[in-house]
């Protein structure tokens, strides 16, 4: 059997065809998989023994085949690469660059263009966007020469961008990764641990769920169960990459038995799932806008997002929830430095700032709940 022929079989047909080819040339004798006469356990034993007897030859062929496969499907090919996510349209204000020494704050494309030159790059769960001018301003007071790049989008979307190594924005690709990543789910950080991208973390604040409604609560919504009423139109975070839905809201809706009513069985982004429900792309921007525009009547959000919308002049208010639905004892914001950070000293300084009373105060005035001293200590990702 010629090596070139074998490589062609492997590349074009896969390992299954390779095994068939071995059998056809009497290199291994066995009943082919799928043959109704074959006994699976006996076949596996025979295959193991056969491969052991012919191990040197098999290894050689597999190495050759692997090299050929690598040449036909390089690591950055569409077949193997994680899709580079696009920054949602209209979210340019979630991309910021805070210039050093009191310079201008730039947003959108200009911020992405300049971000590689920043002294610190933060990708943080988007529901803290409204606090970041104050948080970064307080941090820069300690060292005005530090320029800070910031992206505040759903943590699942940020995680995808870390894995892909960058973003697409307005049809242009921007390569790069943050120094620090924060999410509302430890599970996101555990995925980074699996790829040796992050190894330690801390909890730096807490939040709770509420229902945002129009001012005066015209639909008289009193709790979660009312979200399934036929006269209530909902705007909800999507279950694909918005952590608030993936890890918190969905389990509340499921416990109330209304997840199917809300989702309509759909798993999508920026989409109408039923006549009454809309799944957002970036809920903390869209839900207040939809309620004010009378496109939706209610939506589950973080308490801090209701406060931010009211500060911004939106005619909305909150329906507080009992502890079992607000999850106020469960919701934790977790943060860590990437192992490949290019600005380790500055990243460590920012984590120290988050631990400090000043850093905690910068968030607390926007409605976030302070983390305890013990929670703010770095520890290995479990």
C-alpha positions as CSV (number, residue, x, y, z in Angstrom):
1,X,0.0,0.0,0.0
2,X,1.5,3.4,-1.0
3,X,1.7,6.1,1.6
4,X,0.2,8.7,-0.7
5,X,-2.9,6.5,-1.3
6,X,-3.3,6.0,2.4
7,X,-3.0,9.7,3.2
8,X,-5.6,10.4,0.5
9,X,-8.0,7.8,2.1
10,X,-7.5,9.4,5.5
11,X,-7.9,13.0,4.4
12,X,-10.9,12.4,2.1
13,X,-12.6,9.6,3.9
14,X,-11.6,9.7,7.6
15,X,-10.3,7.1,10.0
16,X,-13.2,4.8,9.4
17,X,-12.1,4.4,5.8
18,X,-8.6,3.9,6.9
19,X,-9.6,0.9,9.0
20,X,-11.6,-0.4,6.1
21,X,-8.6,0.0,3.9
22,X,-6.5,-2.0,6.4
23,X,-9.1,-4.8,6.3
24,X,-9.2,-4.8,2.5
25,X,-5.5,-5.4,2.3
26,X,-5.6,-8.2,5.0
27,X,-3.6,-6.0,7.4
28,X,-6.3,-6.5,10.1
29,X,-8.9,-9.2,10.0
30,X,-12.2,-8.3,11.7
31,X,-15.9,-7.8,11.0
32,X,-16.5,-4.2,9.9
33,X,-18.4,-1.8,12.2
34,X,-22.1,-1.9,11.4
35,X,-21.9,-5.6,10.2
36,X,-24.8,-7.2,12.1
37,X,-22.7,-10.3,12.6
38,X,-20.1,-8.4,14.6
39,X,-19.8,-8.8,18.3
40,X,-18.8,-5.3,19.6
41,X,-16.7,-6.4,22.6
42,X,-15.0,-9.2,20.7
43,X,-14.3,-6.8,17.8
44,X,-12.8,-4.3,20.2
45,X,-10.5,-6.9,21.7
46,X,-9.5,-8.2,18.3
47,X,-8.8,-4.6,17.1
48,X,-6.7,-3.9,20.2
49,X,-4.6,-7.0,19.7
50,X,-4.2,-6.4,16.0
51,X,-3.1,-2.8,16.5
52,X,-0.7,-3.8,19.2
53,X,0.9,-6.4,16.9
54,X,1.2,-3.8,14.1
55,X,1.8,-0.8,16.4
56,X,4.9,0.6,14.6
57,X,3.2,0.6,11.2
58,X,0.0,2.0,12.6
59,X,1.7,4.9,14.4
60,X,3.6,5.8,11.2
61,X,0.4,5.9,9.1
62,X,-1.5,7.9,11.8
63,X,1.3,10.4,12.1
64,X,1.4,10.9,8.3
65,X,-2.4,11.2,8.2
66,X,-2.4,13.7,11.0
67,X,0.2,15.8,9.2
68,X,-1.8,15.7,6.0
69,X,-5.0,16.6,7.9
70,X,-3.2,19.6,9.5
71,X,-2.1,20.8,6.1
72,X,-5.6,20.6,4.8
73,X,-7.2,22.2,7.8
74,X,-4.8,24.7,9.6
75,X,-5.6,25.8,13.1
76,X,-7.0,29.1,12.0
77,X,-9.2,27.6,9.4
78,X,-12.9,28.0,9.5
79,X,-13.2,24.3,10.2
80,X,-11.3,24.5,13.4
81,X,-11.4,28.1,14.6
82,X,-13.9,29.5,17.1
83,X,-16.1,32.1,15.3
84,X,-14.9,35.6,16.0
85,X,-18.0,37.3,17.5
86,X,-19.3,40.6,16.2
87,X,-19.9,43.5,18.5
88,X,-23.7,44.1,18.3
89,X,-24.9,47.1,16.2
90,X,-25.6,50.3,18.1
91,X,-23.4,49.3,21.1
92,X,-20.5,51.5,20.4
93,X,-20.8,53.2,23.8
94,X,-19.9,49.8,25.4
95,X,-16.4,50.1,23.8
96,X,-14.3,52.8,25.5
97,X,-10.8,54.0,25.8
98,X,-10.0,56.2,28.8
99,X,-6.9,58.2,27.7
100,X,-4.1,58.7,30.1
101,X,-3.5,62.0,32.0
102,X,-7.0,63.2,31.8
103,X,-7.3,62.9,28.0
104,X,-10.5,62.3,26.1
105,X,-12.7,59.3,26.5
106,X,-13.2,57.8,23.0
107,X,-15.8,55.2,22.0
108,X,-16.6,52.7,19.2
109,X,-14.3,52.2,16.3
110,X,-11.8,54.8,17.5
111,X,-11.5,53.1,20.9
112,X,-10.9,49.7,19.2
113,X,-8.2,51.2,17.0
114,X,-6.4,52.7,20.0
115,X,-7.0,49.8,22.5
116,X,-3.8,47.9,21.7
117,X,-1.8,50.9,23.0
118,X,-3.7,51.0,26.3
119,X,-1.8,50.2,29.5
120,X,-4.7,48.1,30.8
121,X,-7.5,46.3,28.9
122,X,-10.7,45.3,30.8
123,X,-13.5,43.1,29.4
124,X,-16.3,43.2,32.0
125,X,-19.9,41.8,32.2
126,X,-21.9,44.6,30.6
127,X,-24.4,45.2,33.3
128,X,-21.8,47.4,35.1
129,X,-21.4,49.8,32.2
130,X,-23.1,52.7,34.0
131,X,-20.6,52.6,36.9
132,X,-17.4,52.4,34.8
133,X,-16.8,56.1,34.3
134,X,-16.6,56.5,38.0
135,X,-14.8,53.3,38.6
136,X,-12.1,54.0,36.0
137,X,-11.9,57.6,37.1
138,X,-11.2,56.6,40.7
139,X,-8.6,54.1,39.6
140,X,-6.8,56.5,37.3
141,X,-6.4,59.0,40.2
142,X,-3.8,56.7,41.6
143,X,-1.8,56.8,38.4
144,X,-3.1,59.2,35.8
145,X,-0.5,57.9,33.3
146,X,-2.5,54.7,32.8
147,X,-4.7,54.5,29.7
148,X,-7.5,52.0,30.1
149,X,-9.4,50.1,27.4
150,X,-12.8,48.8,28.3
151,X,-15.5,46.6,26.7
152,X,-18.8,46.0,28.6
153,X,-20.9,43.4,26.8
154,X,-22.6,40.2,27.9
155,X,-20.1,37.9,29.6
156,X,-20.8,35.0,27.3
157,X,-20.0,37.1,24.3
158,X,-16.8,38.4,25.9
159,X,-15.8,34.8,26.6
160,X,-16.3,33.8,23.0
161,X,-14.1,36.8,22.0
162,X,-11.4,35.6,24.3
163,X,-11.4,32.2,22.8
164,X,-11.5,33.6,19.3
165,X,-8.8,36.1,20.0
166,X,-10.7,39.3,19.0
167,X,-13.8,40.9,17.6
168,X,-15.5,41.9,14.4
169,X,-16.8,45.4,14.4
170,X,-18.5,47.0,11.3
171,X,-17.0,44.3,9.1
172,X,-13.5,44.8,10.3
173,X,-11.6,42.3,12.5
174,X,-9.8,43.5,15.6
175,X,-7.4,41.0,17.2
176,X,-6.5,41.1,20.9
177,X,-7.4,39.9,24.3
178,X,-8.0,41.6,27.7
179,X,-5.8,41.7,30.8
180,X,-8.8,41.2,33.0
181,X,-12.1,39.4,32.5
182,X,-15.2,39.6,34.7
183,X,-18.4,37.6,34.6
184,X,-21.5,36.8,36.6
185,X,-20.7,33.1,36.4
186,X,-17.8,31.2,37.8
187,X,-18.5,28.7,35.1
188,X,-17.1,31.1,32.5
189,X,-13.9,31.4,34.4
190,X,-13.7,27.6,34.7
191,X,-13.8,27.4,30.9
192,X,-10.7,29.7,30.8
193,X,-9.0,27.5,33.4
194,X,-9.5,24.5,31.2
195,X,-7.6,26.2,28.4
196,X,-4.9,27.5,30.9
197,X,-6.1,31.1,30.2
198,X,-6.9,32.0,33.8
199,X,-6.0,30.3,37.1
200,X,-7.3,32.5,39.9
201,X,-10.2,34.7,40.7
202,X,-12.1,36.7,43.4
203,X,-15.6,37.8,44.0
204,X,-15.8,41.6,44.0
205,X,-19.5,42.5,44.3
206,X,-23.1,41.2,44.3
207,X,-26.5,42.1,42.7
208,X,-30.1,40.9,42.7
209,X,-32.9,40.4,40.1
210,X,-35.9,42.7,39.8
211,X,-38.7,43.3,37.2
212,X,-38.4,46.5,35.3
213,X,-41.8,48.0,34.3
214,X,-43.1,51.4,33.0
215,X,-43.5,54.1,35.6
216,X,-46.7,53.6,37.5
217,X,-46.7,49.9,36.7
218,X,-49.8,50.1,34.4
219,X,-50.1,46.4,34.0
220,X,-50.0,45.9,37.8
221,X,-47.2,43.3,37.6
222,X,-46.6,41.9,41.1
223,X,-44.2,39.0,40.5
224,X,-42.6,36.5,38.2
225,X,-45.7,34.6,37.5
226,X,-47.3,37.7,35.9
227,X,-44.7,37.7,33.2
228,X,-46.6,34.8,31.6
229,X,-49.9,36.6,31.4
230,X,-51.3,37.0,27.9
231,X,-51.6,40.7,28.3
232,X,-48.0,41.2,29.3
233,X,-45.3,41.8,26.6
234,X,-41.8,40.9,27.9
235,X,-38.3,41.9,27.0
236,X,-35.8,39.4,28.3
237,X,-32.1,38.7,28.1
238,X,-31.2,36.1,25.5
239,X,-30.2,32.6,26.7
240,X,-27.3,32.3,24.2
241,X,-24.7,34.7,25.7
242,X,-26.3,36.9,28.3
243,X,-25.1,35.5,31.7
244,X,-28.0,37.0,33.6
245,X,-30.4,34.7,31.7
246,X,-28.1,31.7,31.4
247,X,-27.3,31.4,35.0
248,X,-30.0,33.2,36.9
249,X,-33.3,34.2,35.3
250,X,-33.9,31.0,33.4
251,X,-33.9,28.9,36.5
252,X,-36.3,31.2,38.2
253,X,-38.7,31.0,35.2
254,X,-38.3,27.2,35.1
255,X,-39.1,26.9,38.8
256,X,-42.3,29.0,38.1
257,X,-43.1,26.7,35.1
258,X,-43.2,29.6,32.6
259,X,-39.8,29.2,30.7
260,X,-41.5,27.6,27.7
261,X,-44.2,30.3,27.7
262,X,-41.6,33.0,27.6
263,X,-39.0,31.3,25.3
264,X,-41.4,29.6,22.9
265,X,-38.6,26.9,22.7
266,X,-36.3,29.4,21.0
267,X,-32.6,29.9,21.7
268,X,-31.7,33.1,19.8
269,X,-30.4,36.6,20.1
270,X,-32.3,39.8,19.2
271,X,-35.4,37.9,18.2
272,X,-39.1,37.6,18.8
273,X,-39.7,34.2,20.4
274,X,-43.5,34.5,20.8
275,X,-46.1,37.1,20.2
276,X,-45.4,38.5,23.6
277,X,-41.6,38.0,24.2
278,X,-38.5,39.6,22.8
279,X,-35.0,38.2,23.5
280,X,-32.4,41.0,23.5
281,X,-28.8,41.2,22.3
282,X,-27.8,43.5,25.2
283,X,-30.6,43.6,27.7
284,X,-29.4,46.5,29.8
285,X,-29.7,48.8,26.8
286,X,-32.7,47.3,25.0
287,X,-35.2,46.5,27.8
288,X,-35.5,50.1,29.2
289,X,-35.7,51.4,25.6
290,X,-38.4,48.9,24.7
291,X,-40.5,49.7,27.8
292,X,-40.2,53.4,27.3
293,X,-41.2,53.0,23.6
294,X,-44.2,50.9,24.7
295,X,-42.9,47.9,22.8
296,X,-42.7,45.8,26.0
297,X,-44.4,46.0,29.4
298,X,-41.8,44.3,31.6
299,X,-38.4,42.6,31.7
300,X,-36.2,40.9,34.3
301,X,-33.0,42.8,34.9
302,X,-30.5,43.6,37.6
303,X,-31.6,46.0,40.4
304,X,-28.6,48.2,39.4
305,X,-29.9,48.5,35.8
306,X,-33.3,49.8,37.0
307,X,-31.4,52.5,39.0
308,X,-29.2,53.3,36.0
309,X,-32.2,53.7,33.7
310,X,-33.9,56.0,36.2
311,X,-30.8,58.1,36.6
312,X,-30.7,58.4,32.8
313,X,-34.2,59.8,32.8
314,X,-36.1,56.7,31.7
315,X,-39.8,56.6,32.9
316,X,-39.4,53.1,34.5
317,X,-39.5,51.6,38.0
318,X,-38.8,48.3,39.7
319,X,-40.9,45.5,41.1
320,X,-38.9,44.0,43.9
321,X,-38.9,40.2,44.3
322,X,-38.7,37.8,47.2
323,X,-35.3,36.3,47.9
324,X,-36.1,33.0,46.1
325,X,-36.7,35.0,42.9
326,X,-34.3,37.9,43.3
327,X,-31.4,35.4,44.1
328,X,-29.8,38.2,46.1
329,X,-27.8,35.6,48.1
330,X,-26.5,33.8,45.0
331,X,-25.5,36.5,42.5
332,X,-21.7,37.1,42.5
333,X,-19.5,39.0,40.1
334,X,-16.2,37.2,39.6
335,X,-13.0,38.6,38.1
336,X,-9.5,37.4,37.3
337,X,-6.4,38.2,35.3
338,X,-5.6,36.3,32.1
339,X,-2.4,34.3,32.3
340,X,-1.2,35.8,29.1
341,X,-1.8,39.4,30.2
342,X,0.6,41.8,28.6
343,X,0.2,44.3,31.5
344,X,0.5,42.2,34.6
345,X,1.6,44.9,37.0
346,X,-1.2,47.2,36.0
347,X,-3.7,44.4,36.0
348,X,-2.7,43.5,39.6
349,X,-3.0,47.1,40.6
350,X,-6.6,47.2,39.3
351,X,-7.5,44.0,41.2
352,X,-6.0,45.6,44.3
353,X,-8.2,48.6,43.6
354,X,-11.3,46.5,43.4
355,X,-10.4,45.0,46.8
356,X,-10.0,48.4,48.4
357,X,-12.7,50.4,50.2
358,X,-12.4,53.0,47.4
359,X,-13.1,50.5,44.7
360,X,-16.0,48.9,46.6
361,X,-17.5,52.4,47.2
362,X,-17.2,53.2,43.5
363,X,-19.6,50.4,42.7
364,X,-21.8,50.6,45.8
365,X,-23.1,54.0,45.0
366,X,-24.7,52.5,41.9
367,X,-26.6,49.9,43.9
368,X,-24.1,47.0,43.9
369,X,-23.7,45.1,47.1
370,X,-20.1,45.0,48.5
371,X,-18.3,41.7,48.7
372,X,-16.9,40.6,52.0
373,X,-13.2,40.8,52.9
374,X,-12.9,37.0,52.5
375,X,-14.6,37.0,49.1
376,X,-12.2,39.7,47.8
377,X,-9.2,37.4,48.3
378,X,-7.7,35.7,45.2
379,X,-8.1,32.0,45.1
380,X,-7.6,29.2,42.6
381,X,-10.4,28.6,40.2
382,X,-12.0,25.3,41.2
